C-alpha cells in the first residue's frame, strides 16, 4: 500500500510540473524533429513575396489580428463551419488579404511533407512574419518556438480586441493596454504601417464631405488629400480600391511612416491621431528621427506580441491543416 501511495504521489507531481516545463518556447525547438523548418519557411516566403509584393504586409497584419485578439494560436486561420462563425469571418477580418493565408498554407504543405504532424500553424505564422519583415528591410528578431494551435475560433470574441482605423488615441491605448502593451509599444507596433495599404472605405469619411467648411480633414496635407480623393473616386463601386500607407517608401520597412505624419501624409485617422495627441507624439518624433531606435523597439514589441496568450503542450494541438482543427 505504501509503495502504491508513493507511485501515486510521484505521478501527481509529474503532472503538476509538466505544464511549466512544456510552456517554455525555444528558438531551436525543431532542431531535431524538423531540422529544415527554418529553411522551408524562408524559401516559401521568399517565393511568395517575389510573386506577390504585398505578401509581407498582408502576413504582418494577419499575425497582428491573430495575436492581439485571442493570443498567438493561429485561431485566425480556422474556417467557419455551419455551427460556428470563426474569427476570420468577423467583420474586421473580412478584409484580411488572401495572400497572407496562402503564405501559411504553402509553408504548412511543404512542412507536412518534410516532417508530418510536427510544426504548428502558429509557429509558421510567427516565423513567416519575422522573415518577411526582415526581407522588406526591417529588423531581425528572435522567434521562440513551440506554440500549439488553438482548437477554437469565434468571431464574437474579436470585437473590441483589435484596433480600428477610426479609433481615438484613448481607445487605441485601451485596446493595447488591455493586452499589456505600453503607449510607446503601441506606437512602435503602429510603425508596421510603413508597409502595406489601406482600403479607401476605411478613411473615405475623412477625405469626402468632412464638414460644412472643409471637404477633407485639415490634418491631411491639402495636396495629399486631393490625391487620395482622385485615387479613391470609385471606392463605392469598387470596394477593393486602396492606397499605400506610406506613400514615400511603400515597399521598404523603414521609419519614413513616422516622418510622414508631421507633414500630414498619414492615410488613416489613427495615423494622424498618433502625431496630434500629446501622449503619443513624443514617440512619433523619436522614431522619425532615429530609425535604429524604432527598429529596436519594434523588434522587442514583436517578441512580446509573439508570445501573447500562447498555447503549449497539451493545451493545443498540431493541426494537420491550418484551416480546420483535428476533430
N, C-alpha and C positions, 0 to 999 in steps of 0.2 A: 504493500500500500504506500509506504514512504517513497519507494522508487517511482511509483506512478505519479505521486504528487510532484516530485522533483522534475520529472519529464514534462508534466503539465505546465508547471511554472516556467520552465525553460522555453516551452513552445509559446506561451503567452508573452513572455519577454521579447522573443524574437519578432512577434507580430507587432508589438508596440514600438519597437525600434526600427522596423522596416521602412515605414513611410519617410522618416527623416533621412535615411540613407538614400532612398530612391528619389527624394525630392531634389537632390542636387543635380545641377547640369554641368556638363564637361565639354570643353571645346574639342576634345578628341574622343567624344562619345562613340563614334562609329569607326574608330581606328581599326578594330579587329572585325567587327560584324559587317562593315561595308566600307572597305578601305578606299574605294573610288568615289565615295559620296561627294566630296568637295569638287572633284574634277567633273563629275557628271552634271552637277548643278551649274558649275561655271560654264561648261560647254553649252548647256541648254539655254541659259540666259543670254549668252553671247550671241548665239544664233538667232534667238528671238528678237533681241534688240536691233540687230542688223536688219532683220526683215521688217520690224515694226518699231520705229524710233520712239514711239510713245510708251513702249512696254515698261520702261523704268519708272516713270511717273505713275503709271497705272498700278504697278505692283506695290509701290510705296504706299499709295492710297489704300489699296486692299489690305495691306498689313496694318495700317492705322485703324481701319474700320473693324478689323478682326480683334485686335488687341485692346483698343480703348473701350469697346462696347462690353465684351464679356470675357476678356483675357485671351492670351495667345494660344488658342486651342484649335484653330482652323475651322471653327464653327461657321464662319462666314462662307465657307466653301460648300457646306451641305445644301442639297436641293430640298425644296419643299415637297411634301407628299400630300395626298388627298386628306390626310388627317392633321397636317401641321404646316403652318406658314413659317418658313425658315428666315433667318436673318437677312439673307441675300435678297429677299423679296420685300423687306421693309422699304418704305418709300424713299428714304435717304440713301439706300444702297442700290436702287434700280439703275442709277447712272454709273455704277462701277464698271469700268471697261472690261470687255471680254478678254482682251489681251492678257490681263493680269491673271485671270483664272486659267488661261491657256498655258502660261508660264509654269504654273504649279502642276498642271495635268501632264505636260510634256516631261517635266523632271521626274514626276512620280512614275510615269510609264517606264522611263529608262531605268530608274532605280529598282523597280519591281523585277525587271529582267536581270539586273546585276545582283541584287540581294533581296529576294522576296520577303515580304512581311517584316521588314526591318526598320525602315525610315518613315517617320511620321510626316503627314502633310504640314503640320505646324512647323516642324523644323525646316522643311523645304521652303516654306513661305518666308521664314525668318532669314535664312541664308541667301535665298534668291534676292530678297530686298537689299540686303547689305551689298551683295555682289553688283547689283545694278546701280546702286548709289555710287559705288566706287568707280564703275565703268564710266559714269557721267562726270567724273572729276571730283566727286565728293570724298569724304573721309572714310578710311577703313576703320572698322571697329570689331571687337570680338563678339562672336555669337555663340554662347554656350549652348550645348545641345542635350537632348534627352526629353523634350516635350512629348506628351501624348496628345492624341487627337480627342477632342470632346465628342461625346455621343449625341448631344442635344443642341438644337438651334431653334430659337423662337424669335420671330420678328417683333413680338410685343416687348421683348427685353432690350430693344435697341433704342427706342425713343428716349431722348433726354441724356443719353450717354455718349453722343457724338456731337462734335461742333458743327454748326450750320453757318453758311456764308453770311446770313443776315443777323447773326447774334451780336449782342453788345459785348464789350470787353468784360463787363461784370458776369455775364452769362458764360462766356468762354472760360474765365477764371474759375467759375463754379464747376464746369464740366471737367476741366483738367485737374482742379483741386480735389475733386471727389475721387480721383484716381491716384492722388498722391503727388501730383506734379506742381512745382512752384510756378510763379508767374514767369520767371526767367526761363525755366524749362519749356513752358508753353510757347514763349516767343521763339526759342531755339527750334522747336519742332515745327513751328509755323514757317520756318525757313525752307521747309520741303516744297513750298510754292515756287522755289527758284526753278523748278522744272514742272512740266505738265501744263494743263489747260483747265479752263472753267467754261461751262456751258452758258450761253448768253442768257438763258432763262434765270440763272442764279443771281444776276445783277441787273437785269433789264429795268427794274423799278428805279435804279439809281441813275440811269442814262436817258430814260424817256419820261417826259412829263413829271419830273421830280417834284416840282412845286409850281405855284402860280407865277412865281417870279424867275424860276430857273428851269431850263429843260433838263439839266443834269445836276447831280450832286456837286456843290462847289469844291469838294475835296479832290475832285479829278482835275488834272491839268486840262484846260479847255480843248487844246488840240487833240489830246489823247481821248477825251470824251467824244469828240466828233468822229475820230477814227473808230471808236467802239460802236458808235451809232451806225456807221456805214457797214461795219463788219457784221453786225447783228441784225441788220434791217429785216431779214426774212425769218427771224427766230420763231415767230408764231406758226409759220407753216413748215419750218424745218427745225424741230427741237434739238437736233444734233449739232447745230451751229455752236462753235466755241472759239475762244481766243486763248493765247498763251498767257499764263500767269506772270511770267517775266518776259516782257516784250523786247528787252535788250539782249539777253543771252538765254533764249528759251531752251536750248539743248545742252546747257552746261550747268552743273551743280556748283554754284558759287554764292557769293554774298551780294550779288547785284540786286536781287529781290529787295533787300533791305535798303540799298542805295536808291531804289526807285521810289520808295514810299514817301520820303520828304518832297519829292518832285511831283507828287500827285499821279504817279504811274502805277498805283495799285489797281487791281481789277475788282476785287470783292469789297463789300462794305467792311468786312472784318479786317482786310488788309489796311484800309485807311484808318480804321479804329486803332490798330496797333501803334501807329505814329501819333495819332491825335490824343491818345489817353496818357495821362501823366504816369500811370502805373507801368506802362509797357514801353513808352517812348525811349527811356534811357537805354533799354536793351536793344531796341531797333538801331539806335545811334551807335551803340557799342559794336554791334555786328556789321553795320555798314562800314565802319572804319577799320575793322580787324577781322579779316576772313579766317585767319588761323584760330582766333578765339571762337568764332561761330562754328567752325568745324569741330573743335574740341568739345564745345558744349552740346552741339547736335549729336555727336557720337555718344557722349555719356547719356544723354536723354534717350537715345535709341536703345542703348544697352538696358536702361531701366525699363523702357516700354516693352522690350522683348521678353522680359520675364514676368510681366504683369499677368496675374491670375492664371499661371500655367498649371497644367495637369501633368502629373508624373506617375510612374509606377503603375499601380492597379487602378488609379483614378481615371485613366483614359484608355485609349486603345491605339493600335497602329492600323489605320483604315486600309483596306485593300484598294478602295477607290476613294478619291478625295471628296466626291460629291455625295457619298452615302455612307452611313455607319455600317458596321459589320453585321448588324442584326436588324 
